[in-house]
């Protein structure tokens, strides 16, 4: 099963659409009464405003909380992307001190985490030569933003979550253990120590990334209309399930 898109619950559809368009280079693919589908390169994000929005995104959220789910947006030029983001209002940083350069053992990528106007986490990521999928060194764009590499989920157990996603056709393609001062700055989590596991179900489109912090953060307790309640849409038999930590999967 391949990932079709990631959906995010928002409080104001027009405001969210404008932010993703102006700050991050997304373009509208389809627009409906309660939903806008955006694309960046070949990848899609849907912004959904329920008829009765639920609770706002928890103001004290951390990167290790088990409801954490970000989108990793690949950029061709980190400085240009960060400048364009900074020229727009409504977002707030997660990472401290701007974009961070991870050490060689973690790929030497530059990354920056932040939150959109509704509180959903996002990441800008720049792969150096020889790192990341070839598409990120081949794709061209009129903006610094190229597309979405993966959606990352905070999990309490790598083994349990990997086994769950394997039933949907995802395979482990990469593993690393990230820790140290740079990871602390990136996540704004003191003494951050996180096992990162990359998953893919196809050669194209988005992948998933499991983030197992030691220790794990708070468990997820959300209703489907809460702003925090993102979901991943997969091509497959119709239905909806939740993974072991409560992240939603919609099959269609």
PADRENKOL-428325 format. One record per residue: residue in three letters; x, y, z of N, C-alpha, C in turn. Coordinates in steps of 0.001 Angstrom, whole numbers, padded with zeros to 6 digits, always signed. Layout:
BEGIN
ALAXYZXYZXYZ...
//
This chain:
BEGIN
UNK+000848-001194+000000+000000+000000+000000+000884+001244+000000UNK+000565+002188-000837+001365+003405-000875+000620+004559-000211UNK+001387+005527+000264+000799+006703+000892+000279+007636-000191UNK-001004+007997-000104-001583+008967-001030-001339+010391-000558UNK-001565+010621+000732-001366+011962+001277-001418+011888+002796UNK-001024+012982+003446-001208+013162+004881-002221+014279+005071UNK-003191+014076+005964-004226+015070+006225-004027+015698+007594UNK-004343+016988+007685-004211+017735+008927-005529+018442+009220UNK-005976+018355+010464-007185+019039+010902-006822+020479+011251UNK-007574+021437+010722-007265+022850+010935-008497+023580+011439UNK-008268+024717+012081-009367+025522+012604-009898+026512+011575UNK-009022+027001+010688-009387+027994+009678-008776+027545+008355UNK-009614+027083+007440-009120+026487+006200-008391+027508+005327UNK-008936+028701+005197-008311+029719+004353-006949+030133+004911UNK-006869+030294+006224-005605+030689+006851-004553+029607+006674UNK-004933+028353+006885-003977+027251+006750-003509+027117+005307UNK-004424+027224+004362-004056+027134+002952-003067+028238+002585UNK-003329+029464+003035-002444+030587+002717-001048+030367+003286UNK-000954+029806+004490+000356+029576+005098+001151+028550+004299UNK+000539+027418+003991+001265+026382+003260+001650+026857+001854UNK+000834+027718+001268+001139+028252-000059+002271+029277-000002UNK+002123+030281+000855+003057+031406+000846+004370+031102+001559UNK+004306+030359+002663+005512+030107+003447+006289+028890+002971UNK+005584+027922+002322+006222+026625+002040+006110+026179+000587UNK+005519+027002-000269+005525+026707-001692+004506+025706-002184UNK+003531+025308-001345+002507+024366-001796+001560+025036-002793UNK+000921+024217-003632-000052+024700-004608-001340+023897-004463UNK-002475+024542-004758-003785+023896-004621-004003+022910-005758UNK-004404+021688-005414-004795+020680-006397-006310+020617-006516UNK-007021+020548-005371-008486+020527-005338-008947+021300-004115UNK-010119+021912-004254-010678+022662-003125-012146+022306-002979UNK-012528+021929-001738-013901+021556-001428-014382+022412-000256UNK-015641+022214+000159-016204+023043+001229-015410+022931+002526UNK-014994+021712+002875-014349+021482+004161-012907+021009+004023UNK-012389+020948+002801-011069+020375+002600-010375+021012+001409UNK-009088+021245+001558-008234+021675+000453-007094+020683+000314UNK-006890+020182-000893-005777+019271-001163-004676+020061-001854UNK-003498+020046-001249-002345+020778-001746-001295+019789-002232UNK-000437+020254-003116+000690+019407-003518+001972+020225-003496UNK+003060+019535-003241+004407+020089-003328+005214+019063-004104UNK+005556+019385-005345+006130+018375-006211+005089+017296-006452UNK+005458+016040-006201+004548+014922-006426+003800+014493-005167UNK+004046+015134-004042+003451+014713-002774+002287+015634-002390UNK+001337+015074-001638+000116+015808-001304-000118+015898+000196UNK-000758+017009+000581-001244+017230+001939-002678+017718+001828UNK-003558+017210+002673-004934+017692+002723-005144+018456+004021UNK-005767+019618+003922-006151+020418+005082-007654+020261+005253UNK-008080+019813+006423-009488+019480+006649-010032+020264+007831UNK-011136+020978+007609-011804+021671+008702-013126+020973+008993UNK-013214+020281+010142-014470+019598+010472-015585+020600+010736UNK-016820+020145+010606-017970+021020+010853-017933+021589+012265UNK-017451+020794+013204-017323+021245+014598-015914+020910+015070UNK-014935+021812+014847-013562+021526+015287-013505+021237+016773UNK-012646+020294+017136-012494+019915+018534-011471+020770+019252UNK-010750+020148+020161-009787+020871+020992-008600+021370+020169UNK-008038+022521+020567-006857+023016+019857-005648+022124+020117UNK-004619+022309+019295-003381+021550+019469-002804+021878+020845UNK-002403+020885+021648-001888+021162+023002-000726+022154+022967UNK-000863+023236+023712+000133+024311+023662+001485+023887+024203UNK+001517+022888+025084+002777+022461+025696+003358+021225+025013UNK+002970+020955+023764+003448+019763+023061+004959+019752+022921UNK+005513+018553+022963+006945+018343+022773+007157+017312+021675UNK+008382+017282+021173+008699+016347+020083+008620+014893+020499UNK+008702+014596+021799+008644+013199+022242+007240+012748+022634UNK+006249+013655+022613+004882+013253+022912+004367+012320+021817UNK+003592+011324+022197+003234+010266+021264+002169+010679+020250UNK+001653+011899+020337+000785+012408+019278+001593+013163+018215UNK+002892+013322+018430+003734+014063+017478+003739+013380+016117UNK+003490+014165+015072+003579+013667+013694+003961+014842+012804UNK+005153+014813+012244+005551+015927+011390+005651+015513+009929UNK+005747+016533+009073+006020+016350+007654+007424+016870+007398UNK+008263+016071+006763+009636+016470+006453+009677+017007+005024UNK+009805+018324+004900+009811+018995+003603+011251+019170+003150UNK+011585+018581+002016+012947+018660+001495+013148+019995+000796UNK+014278+020627+001074+014579+021918+000459+015894+021817-000313UNK+015979+022617-001374+017201+022666-002174+018225+023606-001560UNK+017753+024598-000821+018616+025617-000214+018025+025950+001151UNK+018659+025509+002228+018110+025703+003566+018011+027182+003934UNK+019038+027951+003605+019015+029366+003978+017876+030097+003271UNK+017667+029823+001981+016584+030465+001244+015223+030022+001769UNK+015083+028725+002095+013823+028220+002626+013512+028825+003987UNK+014519+028916+004836+014313+029489+006168+013960+030969+006062UNK+014562+031672+005109+014249+033085+004905+012804+033255+004455UNK+012364+032431+003501+010976+032537+003032+010003+032229+004151UNK+010274+031186+004939+009425+030880+006087+009369+032060+007050UNK+010514+032650+007320+010603+033732+008306+009839+034977+007880UNK+009592+035133+006591+008870+036293+006088+007362+036163+006243UNK+006905+035027+006759+005481+034788+006966+005172+034694+008455UNK+003967+035112+008817+003562+035137+010218+002792+033879+010582UNK+002634+033651+011877+001754+032605+012381+002439+031342+012842UNK+003671+031090+012395+004370+029872+012782+005230+030148+014016UNK+005695+029076+014659+006632+029245+015768+007657+028118+015739UNK+008870+028399+016165+009928+027386+016076+009788+026301+017138UNK+010265+025124+016781+010541+024066+017752+012049+024058+018014UNK+012823+023974+016939+014284+023955+017066+014794+025276+017632UNK+015853+025170+018412+016473+026347+019010+017697+026765+018189UNK+017803+028066+017917+018988+028556+017223+018964+028381+015721UNK+017771+028239+015125+017678+028125+013677+018030+026737+013173UNK+018244+026582+011856+018574+025271+011281+019817+024663+011920UNK+019766+023342+012133+020852+022614+012785+021539+021681+011790UNK+022845+021530+011926+023615+020602+011103+023883+019352+011928UNK+023278+018235+011519+023457+016991+012256+024848+016415+011998UNK+025393+015658+012944+026745+015106+012788+026794+014038+011697UNK+027996+013698+011222+028138+012715+010127+027457+011385+010406UNK+027481+010920+011655+026862+009624+011956+025342+009666+011791UNK+024763+010857+011721+023327+011021+011477+023052+011621+010102UNK+024032+011531+009195+023803+011890+007799+024263+013249+007361UNK+024749+014087+008288+025218+015443+007952+024136+016275+007274UNK+022857+016001+007575+021777+016803+007001+021581+018079+007824UNK+021052+019113+007187+020610+020305+007902+019105+020208+008091UNK+018628+020564+009258+017203+020403+009549+016732+021506+010487UNK+015432+021779+010397+014807+022786+011258+013357+022387+011476UNK+012948+022294+012742+011578+021931+013081+010808+023150+013584UNK+009510+023199+013218+008672+024338+013594+007209+023909+013563UNK+006310+024817+013943+004879+024521+013970+004120+025497+013080UNK+003108+024967+012393+002267+025824+011554+001299+026602+012441UNK+000455+027482+011884-000433+028294+012725-001385+027502+013611UNK-001692+026245+013253-002558+025418+014093-001786+024613+015126UNK-000447+024625+015049+000369+023873+015998+000952+022587+015459UNK+000575+022174+014234+001117+020951+013650+002615+021097+013388UNK+003414+020102+013743+004861+020189+013520+005243+019898+012074UNK+006281+020587+011635+006864+020420+010307+008374+020437+010443UNK+009059+019927+009424+010517+019954+009413+010997+020341+008020UNK+011948+021249+007953+012692+021499+006725+013955+020651+006785UNK+014288+019983+005684+015466+019116+005681+016216+019275+004367UNK+017538+019378+004469+018409+019513+003299+019392+018363+003303UNK+019325+017518+002264+020224+016377+002159+021498+016776+001421UNK+022669+016498+001969+023910+016738+001228+024094+015683+000137UNK+025056+015894-000731+025342+014934-001801+025595+013555-001203UNK+024976+012533-001798+025169+011170-001322+024208+010747-000235UNK+023366+011663+000250+022400+011326+001291+020986+011511+000748UNK+020042+010756+001295+018658+010872+000861+018419+010145-000455UNK+017167+010120-000874+016797+009460-002121+017286+010272-003315UNK+017628+009615-004434+018122+010339-005607+017183+011432-006103UNK+015868+011244-005925+014920+012227-006433+015186+013616-005869UNK+015691+013697-004641+015899+015012-004020+017113+015732-004585UNK+017923+015043-005348+019045+015690-006027+018761+015895-007512UNK+017611+015375-007965+017243+015488-009376+016068+016432-009597UNK+015148+016524-008624+013942+017340-008802+014297+018822-008830UNK+013593+019571-009664+013808+021015-009785+012522+021747-009403UNK+012669+022946-008849+011522+023722-008400+011844+025202-008513UNK+010795+026014-008734+010973+027463-008790+011138+028058-007402UNK+010885+027271-006354+011047+027722-004975+012099+026842-004298UNK+012519+027193-003076+013480+026318-002376+012902+024972-001949UNK+011575+024817-002027+010898+023644-001477+010652+022614-002581UNK+011081+021367-002349+011056+020349-003384+009913+019355-003249UNK+009579+018947-002047+008547+017932-001834+008630+017388-000421UNK+007853+016345-000154+007777+015760+001186+008444+014391+001166UNK+009478+014220+001965+010183+012944+002008+009435+011915+002844UNK+008939+012332+004013+008284+011371+004894+007450+012093+005928UNK+006618+011334+006610+005926+011796+007803+006502+011029+008985UNK+006929+011739+010014+007569+011108+011171+006586+011031+012340UNK+006549+009873+012999+005623+009609+014092+006396+009258+015353UNK+006052+009887+016459+006629+009485+017740+005960+008192+018186UNK+006769+007203+018590+006241+005902+018989+006871+005479+020314UNK+006179+004601+021020+006686+004129+022306+007554+002891+022161UNK+007401+002153+021057+008169+000931+020828+008436+000780+019340UNK+009713+000828+018948+010051+000659+017539+009621-000713+017040UNK+009913-001762+017791+009609-003115+017352+008105-003299+017135UNK+007310-002830+018068+005858-002997+017952+005295-002206+016772UNK+005738-000957+016615+005220-000135+015529+005699-000626+014169UNK+006969-001044+014085+007480-001561+012818+006699-002805+012395UNK+006390-003672+013358+005610-004870+013049+004211-004512+012563UNK+003615-003504+013181+002288-003053+012750+002324-002556+011308UNK+003273-001689+010993+003317-001106+009650+003757-002121+008597UNK+004468-003146+009013+004827-004202+008060+003588-004918+007533UNK+002520-004969+008309+001284-005601+007827+000653-004792+006705UNK+001042-003527+006541+000545-002683+005459+001568-002556+004331UNK+002583-003392+004356+003546-003412+003268+004755-002532+003446UNK+004932-001904+004602+006095-001053+004837+007290-001900+005275UNK+008461-001561+004764+009693-002252+005108+010680-001279+005727UNK+011481-001761+006654+012523-000932+007271+013642-000722+006256UNK+013985+000556+006029+015053+000877+005072+016234+001577+005724UNK+016069+002066+006942+017168+002796+007585+016950+002831+009084UNK+018056+002833+009824+018011+002960+011279+019168+003839+011741UNK+018916+004653+012761+019995+005417+013384+019602+005731+014822UNK+020596+006046+015628+020362+006485+016997+020901+007902+017102UNK+019998+008857+017286+020362+010268+017295+020369+010798+018733UNK+021462+011437+019096+021557+012032+020431+022667+013067+020414UNK+022773+013793+021508+023817+014804+021606+023264+016217+021516UNK+024133+017220+021654+023693+018621+021701+022892+019067+020485UNK+023292+018633+019280+022568+019068+018086+021149+018529+018083UNK+020956+017271+018471+019617+016700+018528+018774+017411+019582UNK+019392+017785+020691+018669+018535+021721+018184+019874+021180UNK+019037+020558+020411+018649+021833+019818+017563+021643+018764UNK+017670+020601+017968+016703+020354+016908+015317+020075+017479UNK+015247+019255+018531+013967+018820+019089+013486+019665+020259UNK+014368+020507+020798+014061+021262+022016+013671+020315+023151UNK+014395+019188+023239+014191+018199+024299+015531+017961+024979UNK+015593+018245+026282+016839+018049+027024+017223+016571+027014UNK+018528+016306+026809+019058+014944+026800+018345+014040+025785UNK+017961+014635+024651+017226+013874+023637+018043+012672+023167UNK+017391+011540+023156+017983+010301+022652+016880+009567+021914UNK+016992+009450+020583+015881+008951+019797+016367+007935+018762UNK+015719+006783+018752+015970+005763+017727+015087+006087+016534UNK+015717+006330+015393+015005+006724+014172+014978+005542+013208UNK+013784+005163+012770+013623+004019+011865+012837+004465+010642UNK+013461+004382+009466+012799+004763+008227+012050+003592+007620UNK+010822+003845+007155+009977+002834+006536+009523+003314+005161UNK+009432+002391+004212+008863+002715+002909+008044+001526+002423UNK+006983+001842+001641+006168+000796+001038+006291+000799-000477UNK+006930+001828-001046+007113+001900-002491+008329+002757-002783UNK+008797+002706-004019+009972+003485-004414+009646+004956-004580UNK+008368+005278-004800+007957+006655-005017+007055+007119-003883UNK+006863+008414-003792+005975+008977-002780+006620+009021-001406UNK+005800+009366-000427+006273+009547+000940+006582+008234+001638UNK+007501+008296+002589+007740+007212+003508+007253+007590+004894UNK+007489+006709+005852+007205+006977+007260+008504+006875+008047UNK+008560+007561+009168+009720+007489+010047+009219+007325+011471UNK+009732+006332+012169+009369+006084+013563+010401+006742+014460UNK+009932+007546+015418+010806+008251+016351+010539+007705+017749UNK+011444+006890+018243+011278+006286+019565+012216+006976+020545UNK+011680+007917+021311+012484+008643+022291+012658+007803+023557UNK+013782+007998+024211+014097+007297+025455+014295+008339+026554UNK+013294+008479+027462+012039+007736+027521+010993+008343+026590UNK+009919+007585+026275+008854+008152+025445+008089+009229+026192UNK+007426+010106+025432+006646+011178+026030+005246+010734+026408UNK+004340+011691+026489+002982+011436+026947+002158+010704+025884UNK+001211+009840+026300+000381+009112+025335-000631+010032+024661UNK-001115+009605+023492-002093+010380+022743-003504+010084+023247UNK-004307+011131+023400-005719+010995+023761-006481+012040+022960UNK-006871+011696+021754-007510+012690+020891-008723+012108+020197UNK-009701+012986+019916-010860+012636+019105-010568+013003+017654UNK-011345+012457+016731-011076+012639+015308-011174+014094+014867UNK-011945+014923+015580-012082+016326+015176-011144+017260+015929UNK-010294+016721+016818-009302+017558+017494-008245+017997+016486UNK-007698+019190+016669-006717+019728+015730-005483+018833+015649UNK-005162+018136+016717-003971+017295+016760-004122+016022+015919UNK-005344+015725+015458-005640+014402+014917-005333+014272+013418UNK-004042+014331+013055-003615+014085+011677-003889+012634+011295UNK-003892+012362+009977-003949+010971+009547-003236+010791+008216UNK-002793+009540+007996-002141+009144+006752-003153+008376+005920UNK-003328+008778+004654-004233+008087+003745-003433+007146+002862UNK-003833+005868+002864-003179+004844+002073-004114+004351+000976UNK-003541+003948-000142-004310+003270-001178-004503+001827-000751UNK-005757+001422-000569-006028+000066-000128-007511-000114+000155UNK-007916-001273+000686-009323-001504+001021-009828-000446+001994UNK-011048+000048+001780-011576+001145+002585-011666+000774+004056UNK-011305+001714+004903-011403+001504+006337-010519+002484+007090UNK-010577+002452+008404-009741+003303+009253-009255+002501+010437UNK-007974+002645+010767-007385+001977+011920-006469+002968+012622UNK-006066+002613+013823-005065+003388+014557-003889+002474+014866UNK-002685+003040+014810-001501+002250+015117-001373+002077+016628UNK-000375+001359+017128-000297+001076+018562-000237+002313+019453UNK+000166+003466+018916+000238+004688+019719-000873+005674+019394UNK-001841+005272+018574-003012+006096+018322-002967+006923+017051UNK-001890+006858+016264-001844+007572+014996-002838+006948+014020UNK-003556+007795+013286-004639+007324+012417-004143+006961+011018UNK-004703+005870+010470-004503+005464+009088-005866+005324+008437UNK-006072+005998+007317-007305+005883+006553-006978+005206+005239UNK-007699+004126+004914-007480+003388+003673-008611+003703+002709UNK-008258+003995+001457-009287+004330+000476-008808+003961-000912
//
